[in-house]
Amino acid sequence: MTSALSSLAEAIDVARGILPDGRDIASLAPAELIALNEQIGRGKRLAESVQALVASEIQRQSRPELGPDSLAKIQGFRNPTQFIAATMGTTTGDAARLVKVGEATTPRILLSGDKAPARHPHVGQGLSDGRIGAQAASAIIAMLDRVSIRAGAEKVDEAEKLLVDQAAGLPLDALSKLILRAEAWLDPDGVEPREADLAAETALTIRRDRSGMIIVTGKFDPVSGAPVVTALEGMVTAKLRAQRDAENARVAPSPDSPATPLLDETTDAERRTIPQMQADAFVSICEHVLGCDEKNLPLNGVTVVVRMDLETLREGIGTAEIDGIDAPISASAARKLASSASVIPVVLGGDSEILDWGRERRLYSKSQKLALGERDGGCTGCGLPPQFTKVHHIRWWARDAGPTDLDNGVLLCESCHHRIHDNGWDVQVSGTGRKAKVWLIPPAYVDPARTPRLGGRARYDFAAV
């Protein structure tokens, strides 16, 4: 704890140096604001590390066998979680999670009085270093404890270290995806039973409220939900792209066309939110099924992609992934999906080389984008699923005469594309095949050392898979 407290004090001192008393935060330069944000984040994580240690000690000194001498009861609380929640201003659920994190990451005191190693030393080290916070630690610990007996100590230790290393700097929703992949790697035999449980929960309800609105609520397991997500997101992406093209045409008319007002003349009906667009897409699909004249829905070229290795395809052993779906699926579910005409199965060899893609190989065809999706996993910058990305040249087509080859392509969403092209970032690829790593190199004004930052699948997927 002494180390964590010292690091916390250091982070606070650095933050106070950036924003001393009396200085207006609006006066900070961008570099100062970024540095302040980093120190505040680190300080928060270090404070949570200390909180977890304190919470576990309060729990130890409030254990039931102490009776009226329990620390919590002496302070007027029924149990330690209520005591911790009241003093730290959290919920009892958050307090209980802090206790579990503290108990799992500190040396254990045996009945003999001797100390035993912590159950999760890598998580404990990540906490005390300020690389991860209590919520990330709790999520990792909960999964590891869930599969520890079936996976064995050696694999659990390896997964714990990998998860802590990759969790640093990731938002919790991205970490959740890593944890799902890690659980499938640790306990592949448990994926299919969990699928059965999820399939049993799959349901869609339709009701009408008093105003006449029809309310549709659905829960889908990963296998049945994959085509739903792919179709709806593909149609929404196509709509957004069409809107952007229309806006660009209004703002930048051709020299031969009459002047166009720069005011946005889009009606409120056209300015639909993403949930509204998803509802529109759902309605369009249902109309099509009922026999509307439209034969080709605007799915923007998206396809359900199921990814598996050769052994999974042949033997039915292991797990597979679906683009855009976080949870891995069982081998039997993958083989079932791979037999569908609307699904593309991607089969990978032992070294993750792509064994079967189809024949189109030029001008960043659909096959090339699928191949790059195997390497990048989605947007190289932020991890968005492949259907929200486009292939962009690393060495620019116009400026650098870059070829339209796979080794010169990278998947980027629109936002990350502008960041790379407009703000002076560079992209480098190391290695070949699916295990190649993509590095984003910031400009000197962001990082004077221009330290490469890992992106793509290697950043957002569980490293052991």
C-alpha positions as CSV (number, residue, x, y, z in Angstrom):
1,M,0.0,0.0,0.0
2,T,2.9,2.3,0.8
3,S,4.0,2.2,-2.9
4,A,0.5,2.9,-4.2
5,L,0.1,5.8,-1.8
6,S,3.4,7.3,-2.8
7,S,2.5,6.9,-6.5
8,L,-0.9,8.5,-5.8
9,A,0.8,11.5,-4.0
10,E,3.1,11.8,-7.0
11,A,0.2,11.9,-9.4
12,I,-1.5,14.5,-7.4
13,D,1.7,16.7,-7.2
14,V,2.1,16.4,-11.0
15,A,-1.5,17.4,-11.5
16,R,-1.2,20.4,-9.2
17,G,1.9,21.5,-11.0
18,I,-0.1,21.5,-14.3
19,L,-3.1,23.3,-12.7
20,P,-2.0,25.1,-9.6
21,D,-4.5,26.9,-7.3
22,G,-5.9,30.0,-9.0
23,R,-5.3,29.0,-12.6
24,D,-8.3,28.7,-14.8
25,I,-8.6,25.3,-16.6
26,A,-9.7,27.1,-19.8
27,S,-6.2,28.6,-19.9
28,L,-4.5,25.2,-20.4
29,A,-2.8,24.4,-23.7
30,P,-3.9,21.1,-25.4
31,A,-0.7,19.3,-24.3
32,E,-1.3,20.5,-20.7
33,L,-4.9,19.4,-20.7
34,I,-4.0,16.0,-22.0
35,A,-1.3,15.6,-19.4
36,L,-3.7,16.7,-16.6
37,N,-6.3,14.2,-17.8
38,E,-3.7,11.4,-17.8
39,Q,-2.6,12.2,-14.2
40,I,-6.2,12.4,-13.0
41,G,-6.9,9.0,-14.6
42,R,-3.8,7.5,-13.0
43,G,-4.6,9.1,-9.7
44,K,-8.1,7.6,-9.8
45,R,-6.8,4.1,-10.5
46,L,-4.2,4.4,-7.8
47,A,-6.9,5.6,-5.3
48,E,-9.0,2.6,-6.2
49,S,-6.1,0.3,-5.6
50,V,-5.7,1.7,-2.1
51,Q,-9.5,1.6,-1.6
52,A,-9.5,-2.1,-2.4
53,L,-6.7,-2.8,0.1
54,V,-8.5,-0.8,2.8
55,A,-11.8,-2.5,2.0
56,S,-10.4,-6.0,2.3
57,E,-8.7,-5.2,5.6
58,I,-12.0,-3.7,7.0
59,Q,-13.7,-7.0,5.8
60,R,-11.0,-9.0,7.7
61,Q,-11.4,-7.0,10.9
62,S,-15.2,-7.3,10.6
63,R,-15.5,-11.1,10.0
64,P,-18.5,-12.8,11.6
65,E,-16.5,-14.7,14.2
66,L,-15.5,-11.5,15.9
67,G,-19.1,-10.9,17.0
68,P,-19.6,-7.6,18.8
69,D,-15.9,-6.8,18.4
70,S,-16.4,-6.6,14.6
71,L,-15.0,-3.3,13.3
72,A,-18.2,-2.6,11.3
73,K,-20.5,-3.2,14.2
74,I,-18.4,-1.1,16.5
75,Q,-18.9,1.7,14.0
76,G,-22.7,1.1,14.0
77,F,-23.1,-0.9,10.8
78,R,-24.6,-4.3,10.3
79,N,-21.8,-5.5,8.0
80,P,-18.5,-4.3,6.5
81,T,-20.0,-3.6,3.0
82,Q,-22.5,-1.1,4.5
83,F,-19.7,0.5,6.4
84,I,-17.5,0.8,3.4
85,A,-20.3,2.1,1.2
86,A,-21.3,4.8,3.7
87,T,-17.7,6.0,4.2
88,M,-16.7,5.9,0.6
89,G,-20.0,7.2,-0.9
90,T,-20.6,4.1,-3.1
91,T,-23.3,1.4,-3.3
92,T,-23.1,-1.7,-1.3
93,G,-22.5,-3.6,-4.6
94,D,-19.5,-1.4,-5.4
95,A,-18.2,-1.9,-1.8
96,A,-18.6,-5.7,-2.2
97,R,-16.6,-5.6,-5.4
98,L,-13.8,-3.6,-3.8
99,V,-13.6,-6.2,-1.0
100,K,-13.3,-9.0,-3.5
101,V,-10.7,-7.2,-5.5
102,G,-8.7,-6.5,-2.3
103,E,-9.0,-10.1,-1.0
104,A,-7.9,-11.5,-4.4
105,T,-4.9,-9.2,-4.9
106,T,-3.3,-9.1,-1.4
107,P,-1.3,-11.9,0.3
108,R,-3.5,-14.2,2.3
109,I,-3.2,-14.7,6.1
110,L,-3.4,-18.4,6.9
111,L,-4.8,-19.9,10.1
112,S,-1.2,-20.4,11.2
113,G,-0.6,-16.7,10.9
114,D,1.7,-17.1,7.9
115,K,1.2,-15.3,4.7
116,A,0.4,-17.0,1.4
117,P,0.7,-15.4,-2.1
118,A,-2.2,-13.4,-3.5
119,R,-4.6,-15.4,-5.6
120,H,-4.2,-12.9,-8.5
121,P,-0.8,-11.3,-8.3
122,H,-0.8,-9.9,-11.8
123,V,-4.0,-8.0,-11.2
124,G,-2.6,-6.8,-7.9
125,Q,0.5,-5.5,-9.6
126,G,-1.6,-3.8,-12.3
127,L,-3.6,-2.1,-9.6
128,S,-0.6,-0.9,-7.6
129,D,1.1,0.4,-10.7
130,G,-2.0,2.4,-11.6
131,R,-2.3,0.6,-15.0
132,I,-5.9,-0.7,-14.3
133,G,-8.7,0.4,-12.0
134,A,-10.9,-1.5,-9.6
135,Q,-13.7,-2.1,-12.1
136,A,-11.3,-3.7,-14.6
137,A,-9.7,-5.7,-11.9
138,S,-13.1,-7.0,-10.7
139,A,-14.1,-8.0,-14.1
140,I,-10.9,-10.0,-14.8
141,I,-11.0,-11.6,-11.3
142,A,-14.6,-12.7,-11.7
143,M,-14.0,-14.4,-15.0
144,L,-10.7,-16.1,-13.8
145,D,-12.4,-17.5,-10.7
146,R,-15.3,-18.7,-12.7
147,V,-13.1,-21.0,-14.9
148,S,-10.1,-21.6,-12.7
149,I,-11.0,-25.3,-11.8
150,R,-11.6,-26.3,-15.4
151,A,-8.7,-24.3,-17.0
152,G,-5.9,-25.1,-14.5
153,A,-3.5,-22.8,-12.7
154,E,-1.0,-22.5,-15.5
155,K,-3.4,-21.3,-18.2
156,V,-5.2,-19.0,-15.7
157,D,-1.9,-17.4,-14.7
158,E,-1.1,-16.8,-18.4
159,A,-4.5,-15.4,-19.2
160,E,-4.3,-13.1,-16.1
161,K,-1.0,-11.6,-17.2
162,L,-2.2,-11.1,-20.8
163,L,-5.4,-9.5,-19.7
164,V,-3.7,-7.0,-17.3
165,D,-1.2,-6.1,-20.0
166,Q,-3.9,-5.5,-22.6
167,A,-6.4,-3.8,-20.2
168,A,-4.2,-0.8,-19.6
169,G,-5.6,2.1,-21.5
170,L,-8.8,0.3,-22.7
171,P,-12.3,1.4,-21.9
172,L,-14.4,-1.1,-19.9
173,D,-16.6,-2.1,-22.9
174,A,-13.5,-3.0,-24.9
175,L,-12.1,-4.9,-22.0
176,S,-15.4,-6.9,-21.7
177,K,-14.8,-8.2,-25.2
178,L,-11.2,-9.3,-24.3
179,I,-12.6,-11.1,-21.2
180,L,-15.2,-13.0,-23.3
181,R,-12.4,-14.1,-25.7
182,A,-10.1,-15.1,-22.8
183,E,-12.9,-17.1,-21.2
184,A,-13.5,-19.0,-24.4
185,W,-9.7,-19.7,-24.6
186,L,-9.5,-20.9,-21.0
187,D,-12.7,-23.0,-21.1
188,P,-13.6,-23.9,-24.7
189,D,-15.8,-26.7,-23.6
190,G,-17.9,-24.3,-21.6
191,V,-18.9,-22.2,-24.6
192,E,-21.5,-24.6,-26.0
193,P,-23.3,-25.0,-22.6
194,R,-23.4,-21.3,-22.2
195,E,-24.8,-21.0,-25.7
196,A,-27.6,-23.3,-24.7
197,D,-28.4,-21.1,-21.7
198,L,-28.3,-17.9,-23.9
199,A,-30.5,-19.5,-26.6
200,A,-33.0,-20.4,-23.9
201,E,-33.1,-16.7,-23.0
202,T,-33.6,-15.6,-26.6
203,A,-37.0,-13.8,-26.9
204,L,-38.8,-11.0,-28.7
205,T,-41.8,-9.4,-27.2
206,I,-44.3,-7.1,-29.0
207,R,-46.7,-4.9,-27.0
208,R,-48.7,-1.8,-27.6
209,D,-48.9,1.2,-25.3
210,R,-51.9,3.4,-24.8
211,S,-50.8,6.0,-27.4
212,G,-50.8,3.3,-30.0
213,M,-47.0,2.9,-30.2
214,I,-45.8,-0.7,-30.9
215,I,-42.9,-1.6,-28.6
216,V,-40.5,-4.4,-29.7
217,T,-38.0,-5.7,-27.1
218,G,-35.6,-8.5,-28.0
219,K,-32.8,-10.5,-26.6
220,F,-30.8,-12.7,-29.0
221,D,-28.0,-15.2,-28.4
222,P,-24.8,-14.5,-30.4
223,V,-25.6,-17.0,-33.2
224,S,-29.2,-15.9,-33.9
225,G,-28.3,-12.2,-33.2
226,A,-25.5,-12.1,-35.7
227,P,-27.6,-11.7,-38.9
228,V,-29.8,-9.2,-37.0
229,V,-26.9,-7.0,-36.0
230,T,-25.2,-7.3,-39.4
231,A,-28.3,-6.4,-41.4
232,L,-29.4,-3.5,-39.3
233,E,-25.9,-2.0,-38.9
234,G,-25.2,-2.4,-42.6
235,M,-28.4,-0.5,-43.6
236,V,-27.7,2.2,-41.0
237,T,-24.1,2.6,-42.3
238,A,-25.4,2.9,-45.9
239,K,-27.9,5.6,-44.8
240,L,-25.3,7.6,-43.0
241,R,-22.9,7.4,-45.9
242,A,-25.7,8.5,-48.3
243,Q,-26.4,11.5,-46.0
244,R,-22.8,12.5,-45.8
245,D,-22.4,12.3,-49.6
246,A,-25.5,14.5,-50.0
247,E,-24.2,17.0,-47.5
248,N,-20.8,17.1,-49.3
249,A,-22.5,17.7,-52.6
250,R,-24.5,20.7,-51.1
251,V,-21.4,22.2,-49.5
252,A,-19.1,21.8,-52.4
253,P,-21.0,22.1,-55.7
254,S,-19.3,21.6,-59.0
255,P,-18.0,24.8,-60.8
256,D,-20.6,24.4,-63.6
257,S,-23.6,24.1,-61.2
258,P,-25.5,27.1,-59.9
259,A,-24.6,28.3,-56.4
260,T,-26.1,26.3,-53.6
261,P,-26.9,27.8,-50.2
262,L,-24.5,26.5,-47.5
263,L,-27.4,26.4,-45.0
264,D,-28.4,22.9,-44.0
265,E,-31.8,22.4,-45.6
266,T,-32.2,18.8,-44.4
267,T,-35.6,18.3,-42.8
268,D,-36.1,17.0,-39.3
269,A,-37.6,13.8,-40.8
270,E,-34.3,13.2,-42.7
271,R,-32.2,14.0,-39.6
272,R,-32.8,10.6,-37.9
273,T,-31.0,9.4,-34.9
274,I,-29.2,6.1,-34.9
275,P,-32.0,4.3,-33.0
276,Q,-34.5,5.8,-35.4
277,M,-32.5,4.6,-38.4
278,Q,-32.3,1.1,-36.8
279,A,-36.1,1.1,-36.5
280,D,-36.4,2.2,-40.1
281,A,-34.1,-0.6,-41.2
282,F,-36.1,-3.1,-39.2
283,V,-39.3,-1.9,-40.8
284,S,-37.7,-2.1,-44.3
285,I,-36.7,-5.7,-43.7
286,C,-40.1,-6.7,-42.5
287,E,-41.8,-5.0,-45.5
288,H,-39.4,-6.8,-47.8
289,V,-40.3,-10.1,-46.2
290,L,-44.0,-9.4,-46.6
291,G,-43.5,-9.0,-50.4
292,C,-42.6,-5.4,-51.1
293,D,-41.3,-4.6,-54.6
294,E,-37.8,-3.7,-53.4
295,K,-35.6,-6.8,-54.1
296,N,-32.2,-5.5,-53.0
297,L,-32.0,-4.0,-49.5
298,P,-29.2,-1.4,-49.0
299,L,-27.0,-3.5,-46.9
300,N,-23.8,-1.7,-47.9
301,G,-22.1,-4.9,-49.0
302,V,-21.9,-6.3,-45.4
303,T,-21.8,-10.1,-44.8
304,V,-21.9,-12.3,-41.7
305,V,-18.3,-13.6,-41.3
306,V,-17.7,-16.7,-39.2
307,R,-14.0,-17.2,-38.3
308,M,-12.5,-20.6,-37.3
309,D,-9.3,-22.5,-37.6
310,L,-9.0,-25.7,-39.7
311,E,-9.2,-28.0,-36.7
312,T,-12.5,-26.5,-35.6
313,L,-13.9,-27.0,-39.1
314,R,-12.7,-30.6,-39.4
315,E,-13.1,-31.9,-35.9
316,G,-15.8,-29.7,-34.4
317,I,-13.5,-28.8,-31.4
318,G,-12.8,-25.3,-30.2
319,T,-14.5,-22.0,-30.7
320,A,-15.1,-19.5,-33.5
321,E,-15.9,-15.8,-33.8
322,I,-18.5,-13.7,-35.7
323,D,-17.6,-10.3,-36.9
324,G,-19.4,-7.6,-34.8
325,I,-20.3,-10.1,-32.1
326,D,-18.2,-10.0,-28.9
327,A,-19.0,-13.5,-27.5
328,P,-17.2,-16.5,-29.2
329,I,-19.4,-19.4,-30.3
330,S,-18.9,-23.1,-30.1
331,A,-17.5,-25.3,-32.9
332,S,-20.9,-26.9,-33.6
333,A,-22.6,-23.5,-33.9
334,A,-19.8,-22.3,-36.2
335,R,-20.2,-25.3,-38.5
336,K,-24.0,-24.8,-38.6
337,L,-23.6,-21.1,-39.6
338,A,-20.9,-22.0,-42.1
339,S,-23.3,-24.1,-44.1
340,S,-25.6,-21.1,-44.6
341,A,-25.5,-19.4,-48.0
342,S,-25.6,-16.0,-46.4
343,V,-22.5,-16.5,-44.3
344,I,-18.9,-16.5,-45.3
345,P,-16.7,-19.0,-43.4
346,V,-13.1,-17.9,-42.9
347,V,-10.8,-20.8,-42.4
348,L,-7.3,-20.2,-40.9
349,G,-4.3,-22.5,-40.8
350,G,-1.9,-23.2,-37.9
351,D,0.1,-20.0,-38.4
352,S,-3.1,-18.0,-39.0
353,E,-2.5,-17.8,-42.7
354,I,-5.7,-17.3,-44.7
355,L,-6.5,-20.6,-46.5
356,D,-9.8,-19.8,-48.3
357,W,-11.1,-16.4,-49.3
358,G,-12.3,-16.4,-52.9
359,R,-10.5,-15.1,-56.0
360,E,-11.0,-11.3,-56.2
361,R,-7.7,-9.7,-55.2
362,R,-7.5,-6.2,-56.7
363,L,-8.7,-2.7,-56.2
364,Y,-9.5,-3.4,-52.5
365,S,-12.3,-5.8,-53.5
366,K,-14.7,-7.3,-51.0
367,S,-12.2,-10.2,-50.7
368,Q,-9.4,-7.9,-49.9
369,K,-11.4,-6.1,-47.2
370,L,-12.3,-9.5,-45.7
371,A,-8.6,-10.4,-45.7
372,L,-7.6,-7.1,-44.0
373,G,-10.4,-7.7,-41.5
374,E,-8.6,-10.8,-40.4
375,R,-5.5,-8.8,-39.7
376,D,-7.0,-5.6,-38.3
377,G,-10.2,-7.1,-36.7
378,G,-12.1,-3.9,-37.5
379,C,-11.0,-0.2,-37.3
380,T,-7.3,-0.2,-36.5
381,G,-7.7,3.0,-34.5
382,C,-10.7,2.4,-32.3
383,G,-11.8,-1.2,-32.8
384,L,-15.2,-0.6,-34.4
385,P,-16.4,-3.7,-36.3
386,P,-15.4,-4.2,-39.9
387,Q,-18.8,-3.2,-41.3
388,F,-18.1,0.4,-40.0
389,T,-14.8,0.7,-41.8
390,K,-13.3,1.2,-45.3
391,V,-9.9,0.2,-46.7
392,H,-7.5,3.0,-46.9
393,H,-4.0,3.2,-48.4
394,I,-1.1,3.4,-45.9
395,R,1.0,4.9,-48.6
396,W,-1.4,7.3,-50.2
397,W,-2.7,6.6,-53.7
398,A,-2.2,10.2,-54.9
399,R,0.6,11.6,-52.8
400,D,2.8,8.5,-52.5
401,A,1.7,6.5,-55.6
402,G,0.9,3.7,-53.1
403,P,-0.3,0.4,-54.6
404,T,-3.7,-1.1,-53.9
405,D,-2.1,-4.2,-52.3
406,L,-3.0,-5.9,-49.1
407,D,0.2,-4.9,-47.4
408,N,-0.6,-1.3,-48.2
409,G,-4.2,-1.4,-46.9
410,V,-5.6,-0.7,-43.4
411,L,-9.1,-0.7,-42.1
412,L,-10.2,2.6,-40.6
413,C,-13.6,4.1,-39.6
414,E,-14.3,7.6,-41.0
415,S,-13.2,9.4,-37.8
416,C,-9.9,7.5,-37.5
417,H,-9.3,7.9,-41.2
418,H,-9.5,11.7,-40.8
419,R,-7.2,11.6,-37.8
420,I,-4.6,9.6,-39.7
421,H,-4.7,11.6,-42.9
422,D,-5.4,15.1,-41.6
423,N,-3.4,15.2,-38.4
424,G,-0.1,13.8,-39.5
425,W,-0.2,10.2,-38.1
426,D,1.7,7.4,-39.8
427,V,0.8,3.7,-40.0
428,Q,3.3,0.8,-40.1
429,V,2.7,-3.0,-40.3
430,S,5.0,-5.6,-38.8
431,G,4.7,-9.2,-39.7
432,T,2.5,-11.0,-42.2
433,G,-0.8,-12.8,-42.2
434,R,-3.4,-12.6,-39.5
435,K,-0.8,-12.2,-36.8
436,A,0.7,-9.1,-38.3
437,K,0.6,-6.0,-36.0
438,V,-0.5,-2.5,-37.1
439,W,1.2,0.4,-35.3
440,L,-0.1,4.0,-35.3
441,I,2.7,6.5,-35.0
442,P,1.6,9.9,-33.6
443,P,3.0,13.2,-35.0
444,A,5.8,14.9,-33.1
445,Y,3.4,17.6,-31.7
446,V,1.4,14.8,-30.0
447,D,4.4,12.7,-28.9
448,P,7.9,14.2,-29.5
449,A,9.4,10.7,-29.3
450,R,6.7,9.4,-31.9
451,T,6.3,6.2,-29.9
452,P,4.3,3.7,-31.9
453,R,1.0,2.7,-30.5
454,L,-0.4,-0.8,-31.0
455,G,-3.7,-0.9,-33.0
456,G,-6.1,-3.3,-34.6
457,R,-6.7,-6.9,-33.6
458,A,-3.5,-7.1,-31.5
459,R,-4.8,-4.2,-29.4
460,Y,-8.5,-5.1,-29.0
461,D,-8.5,-9.0,-29.1
462,F,-7.3,-11.4,-26.5
463,A,-3.6,-12.0,-27.3
464,A,-3.6,-15.7,-26.6
465,V,-6.3,-16.4,-29.2
